[in-house]
Amino acid sequence: MPFKTDSYRLNKKLIIDQIKATHDWENTEGFIADGVISPEIYADQPLKILVLLGESYGYSQSEVVDIEDQIEEDILGVGHHNRQTSKKVSALLWLLLESYKEGREFTDDDFPYLLQNKKEHITELQDALARAAWVNVKKASRHIEEFGNDATRQDYMEVYKAAIKNKDILRSQIETISPDLMIVCSYPVFDSLHDMKLLGLGVAKNKKYVVQVNEHNQKVIQVDHPSYYAKWNYKGILELYQTIYRSL
């Protein structure tokens, strides 16, 4: 099903209501209303990419923060020196989207060192994020004040159980986002979505870093969480990009 901006926006309102009805969002479980960062920009992309992760952190305990509102600010904190997940993922997105637009595979010489905190690089990363979709399977945001240094440490069962709880919400999000490519970050995210059959038929476990194709001709790849430096350093991002690009 092709992406339709109006249908997506209508469905997003319903999803936010579903999350509010199943989370103590006014007291302890504030959340980011994730999904397509800019529906109008996303609709024009020849390659529609959805990144699926475990959870967000640092958002207010009693608010709903709309991901679309960040388009005029620092999208997902990519400009913050400590927000490595959004920075690394957006570097991968930049490679995929720019090379797909040019119709050729990029090499090391085409890949600027976007992980530096230079103003021009942050602008490139924010632009790449604005063209994609970003969904967390665990909707309640971890709070830095409560968890301290553990705020970004992923707990497998916590993420897995939260995803199962949000099955209907996640199914609705994936269907209306209608991606061509799903980049699934970490074991609990992939395992939960796979077990709920939300990644489509023909997508199997134990095929990390292999591009699989489901019955809707959507491509799916499981990767490590961006905190895993051995796979998400400069070289690793380029290699992951090349694996995905050669499947397109």
HELIX and SHEET records of a PDB file:
HELIX    1   1 THR A    5  THR A   22  1                                  18    
HELIX    2   2 PRO A   39  ALA A   43  1                                   5    
HELIX    3   3 ILE A   67  GLU A   72  5                                   6    
HELIX    4   4 ILE A   75  GLY A   77  5                                   3    
HELIX    5   5 GLN A   84  GLU A  102  1                                  19    
HELIX    6   6 ASP A  108  ASP A  110  5                                   3    
HELIX    7   7 LYS A  119  ALA A  130  1                                  12    
HELIX    8   8 ILE A  144  PHE A  147  1                                   4    
HELIX    9   9 GLY A  148  THR A  152  5                                   5    
HELIX   10  10 TYR A  156  LYS A  165  1                                  10    
HELIX   11  11 LYS A  167  ILE A  177  1                                  11    
HELIX   12  12 TYR A  187  ASP A  195  1                                   9    
HELIX   13  13 TYR A  234  TYR A  245  1                                  12    
SHEET    1   A 2 PHE A  31  ALA A  33  0                                        
SHEET    2   A 2 VAL A  64  ASP A  66  1                                        
SHEET    1   B 6 GLY A  35  VAL A  36  0                                        
SHEET    2   B 6 ALA A 133  ARG A 142 -1                                        
SHEET    3   B 6 ILE A  49  TYR A  57  1                                        
SHEET    4   B 6 LEU A 181  CYS A 185  1                                        
SHEET    5   B 6 LYS A 219  VAL A 223  1                                        
SHEET    6   B 6 GLN A 212  VAL A 213 -1                                        
END                                                                             
